[in-house]
Amino acid sequence: MASDTTPNEAGDLTRRSVLKTSAALGLLAVPAVGLLSACASGGSEDKEGVGVDTADAVNPFKVDGKKPLEVVIFKGGYDDKYAIAQEAIYKEKFPESVITHHGIEDIRAEMGPRFNSKNPPDVIDNSGAQQINHADLANNGQYADLTPLLDAPTIDDANVKVRDTLLGGVVELGTYNGKFHVLNYGFTLYAIWYSGGLFAEKGWTAPTTWAEMLTLCEEIKKAGIAPWTYTGVHPYYLFDMMVTLAARHGGNDVIKNIDNLEPDAWRHASIKLALEAMADLKAKGYILEGSDGLDHRASQARWAKKDAAFIPVGSWLENEEKELLAADPNFEMKCLIMPPLDGSTNPNAVWAAPGEGFAVPQDAKNREGGLEYLRIMLSAKGREAFSKNTSSLTVVAGKTEGMPDSPGVRAANEALKTTATSAFPFKIDEWYPDFGKGILRPKLGEVMAGRLTPDEFIDTIQKAADDVKSDSAILKQKR
Amino acid sequence: MKRRKNLFVASFLVLPVTLYLVLVLSPFAQAFWFSMTNWNGTNPNYEFVGLENFQKLFTSELYSVYLIPALKHNAVMLIVVPLVVIALALFFAFMLNVGGRSRGGQMRGVGGAGFYKIIYFFPQVLSVVMIGVLWQAVYRSDEYGLLNSVLALFGVPLKSSGWLSDPSLVLIMVMLVMIWSSVGFYLVYFSSAMASIPAEIYEAAALDGSTRVQTFFKITVPLLFDSIRTAWIYLGIVALDGFALVFIMTPQQGGPDHGSEVLGGVMYNFFANGKAAMACAVGVILFFFTLSLMALSMRLTRRDRVEF
């Protein structure tokens, strides 16, 4: 290495002197970097909300039909064909408007920078595993207030407001800081699913109470079938068991207090009973061996093969396992809501968990068009486009246009009719994702796997909930 | 004169230095800056909060639940993975090159060495995603798992909490995959390094009656020291990462119950949870972690080179 030993004479270029010079240049450039990032910051100027003319059923938001409309759809379980069909309806109404459609999977990666640079699309279906937290965007004023949509007349009947057509809980679910920001469009029912064919063959009847459930589980076990399976890889599938059992036992306020971070909310006796019931299934050997390591598809496949009798999943199950279920004509998929524990005071409670959160960004160029697009989605034509393409219901109550008549859908409808008098939301997991994903979900998985006792769970979760409450940097929500 | 030359050199360096500044240094600087704000990844109006993020990472349960296990796991991986991979790769390379019987004074590998070399290299041609998916099927927790069905043949009952779904085992299972997928490459690497050791040295050792074990520790290892150090650094980088395997294979991507959390995964999770500033803070911690390890290893492995 000659340059290391050569004296650093004037006029002589050495590796070292070049490095020194470039390092100095680099230092000079650092302040420029600071300036660059400073460009990104700056206050969000307050834009006025969209107005609504409630007397105008045709164009209540005064959409400028010439303005283009950009729609971003999460391309997941529902795919994005339904949205293309709905965009066609908008185009029919405003033929001069140019519609841009994006069907994407990773919402955060593609839309995060656009929110950050105040250049968001006009409508966004912010869903999926990589969704941007609704609470973050709502808290920061990046979502438009959708209240005008609720007050607008529906497309199908000028005398009915959009608000009055939605299922109970939808408005509450989409409300952040007192304003309605997110329209959860797809209706999801969490339930326990079983094979009607298998039950008929073995002479079993669906249990109506938890005590009956345990008796039946013993019978199923004796028949050489595992009574239950579930996905341990995604423990949030277990929320349904916990919140439904607890709300049915102690009333919907048990869950409301949890969401509102009330002191000792997790220490309510109903929560403990619900968790003990869950842990009991594992302790009594009622759960398919290895369930805690199965992902949702693997556990559903074992269930579809009748290796396990019950599985807790959302109503998308039928669509997801279409092929497996079609292979067994005697399967006859049926569902029931978690049977209530002994002494339940609120046995009809059901967890309302609509999904596919649609929003109109505050900085969108065509917010009026965005609201009108949502109104179209909720109309009969829009619903038909959705249901036909996804075999799923929307959050418009009691409407089933375009739904295929399948056993799973019928079962969900039936369950909804008989039990939905007392629907409740469960929000803490979504409102505080660090708490939800970091602590609540993994610990619930541990309880179900039998590695954590309900008491340990409650202590840990209560402490974490108190941490959320005392952290002034976390903006709190209330319902 | 000097000025002119500097200008001349600078004219060549403008483009690469600018690219380096924009694409490498500025993201670094920005990460440091963002780690001291409350940026959530999507809000343009974030504020400066000082070192609060770092304090919370260690003291608030909500964040330490990710960070502390990740630091521990990366530290364990940093020790175990390079040690085991280098030991295995050296051993296999030795056996394949000079471990066999000497014939006519020539050192040879064990029979079928060429074939083994190819077999050992197989994992290297698979992408890390493939490896993850493959091993997920091997470790599957019910009776359809390859490992479980092989064990069943020997009458071993099904392990009730699975392999990857057992928080106390999951990290070991992931490390086994890392080791399995790395040994082949370092075997080939050490083999080629061994080829450059003059045969006379081995012959001399053999004449002096040195056993294989003595030859290995007294001849092969010292003469391969430079290669081993390089391997150590590369494997250290692999061990500090581990993100892809953890992400693909483990339940809850770093679980169960944070049992396989690694720093890269923690950054990802914080980004996904809308805590971009926290993610940047983890990146800064990782930066200093790596820097001090580098300094340490440079110091520890400094020694004279053996010329041959």
Interface residues (C-beta under 8 A of the other chain):
Chain A: A10 G11 D12 L13 V18 T21 S22 L25 G26 A29 V30 V33 G34 L36 S37 A40 S41 G42 G43 S44 R108 G112 F115 N116 S117 K118 A129 Q130 I132 N133 D136 L137 N140 Q142 G232 V233 H234 P235 L288 E289 G290 S291 D292 G293 L294 D295 A298 R302 P433 D434 F435 K437 G438 I439 R441 P442 K443 G445 E446 A449 R451 K463 A464 D467 V468 D471 A473
Chain B: M1 K2 K5 N6 V9 A10 L13 V17 L21 L25 S26 A29 Q30 W33 F34 N38 N40 G41 T42 N43 P44 N45 Y46 V49 E52 K56 S60 E61 L62 Y63 V65 Y66 Y139 R140 S141 D142 E143 G145 N148 L158 S160 S161 G162 W163 L164 S165 P167 P251 Q252 G255 P256 D257 H258 N269 F271 A272 N273 G274 K275
